[in-house]
């Protein structure tokens, strides 16, 4: 599989928080199958409130 590098914009209070979020995103992409990431993020974009509901069960 080919590897691509992309740039994203993250709003945060501190550079440390941006680094944390960026690292977590990269780790998730590396560990979770792409199809599952796409499915999950599609659901989140359509219904952001689902994140808070899911966190109650984690």
Secondary structure, 3 states (H helix, E strand, C coil): CCCCCCCCCCCCCCHHHHHHHHHHHHHHHHHCCHHHHHHHHHHHHHCCHHHHHHHCCC
